[in-house]
């Protein structure tokens, strides 16, 4: 349990989100499952377009270094 308790008179501010994801909310139900009000396909499409995949970038860098070593 969290030690922080929400004060009854204080409203919690909503976080800022990208305008393409406006209205997006996510919560965790009593079974520990994520509940979202937006389809996962739309979220994945947004992430593919706007976020670089760190693992793919590292793999590409390793391949580039490997090919440079072979040329020398």
C-alpha positions as CSV (number, residue, x, y, z in Angstrom):
1,X,0.0,0.0,0.0
2,X,1.1,3.5,-0.7
3,X,2.0,5.7,2.2
4,X,0.7,8.8,0.3
5,X,-3.0,9.3,0.7
6,X,-5.0,11.5,-1.7
7,X,-6.5,14.3,0.2
8,X,-10.3,14.3,-0.3
9,X,-10.5,18.1,-1.1
10,X,-7.7,18.1,-3.6
11,X,-8.2,17.0,-7.3
12,X,-5.3,15.2,-9.0
13,X,-4.2,17.0,-12.1
14,X,-4.2,15.0,-15.3
15,X,-0.8,14.5,-17.0
16,X,-0.1,16.2,-20.3
17,X,-0.3,14.0,-23.4
18,X,0.5,14.3,-27.1
19,X,-2.5,15.8,-28.9
20,X,-2.9,12.6,-31.0
21,X,-3.5,10.7,-27.7
22,X,-5.7,13.3,-26.1
23,X,-8.3,11.6,-23.9
24,X,-6.1,8.6,-23.3
25,X,-6.5,7.1,-19.9
26,X,-5.1,3.9,-18.4
27,X,-5.8,2.2,-15.1
28,X,-5.2,-1.0,-13.3
29,X,-8.1,-3.1,-12.2
30,X,-8.4,-5.3,-9.1
31,X,-6.8,-8.3,-11.0
32,X,-3.7,-6.3,-12.0
33,X,-4.8,-5.9,-15.6
34,X,-4.3,-2.7,-17.5
35,X,-7.5,-1.1,-18.7
36,X,-7.3,1.6,-21.4
37,X,-9.9,3.6,-23.2
38,X,-8.0,3.5,-26.5
39,X,-7.3,0.5,-28.8
40,X,-3.9,-0.9,-28.4
41,X,-3.4,-0.8,-32.2
42,X,-3.8,3.0,-32.2
43,X,-1.3,3.3,-29.3
44,X,1.2,1.0,-31.1
45,X,0.9,2.9,-34.3
46,X,1.6,6.2,-32.5
47,X,4.6,4.6,-30.7
48,X,6.0,3.2,-34.0
49,X,5.8,6.6,-35.6
50,X,7.1,8.7,-32.7
51,X,9.5,6.6,-30.7
52,X,12.8,5.1,-31.8
53,X,13.3,1.4,-30.9
54,X,16.5,1.4,-28.8
55,X,17.2,-2.3,-29.4
56,X,17.0,-1.8,-33.2
57,X,19.3,1.2,-33.1
58,X,21.9,-0.8,-31.1
59,X,21.7,-3.7,-33.5
60,X,22.1,-1.4,-36.5
61,X,25.2,0.2,-34.8
62,X,26.7,-3.2,-34.1
63,X,26.2,-4.3,-37.7
64,X,27.8,-1.0,-39.0
65,X,30.8,-1.5,-36.8
66,X,31.1,-5.1,-37.8
67,X,31.1,-4.2,-41.5
68,X,33.7,-1.4,-41.0
69,X,36.0,-3.9,-39.3
70,X,35.7,-6.3,-42.2
71,X,36.6,-3.6,-44.7
72,X,39.9,-2.7,-42.9
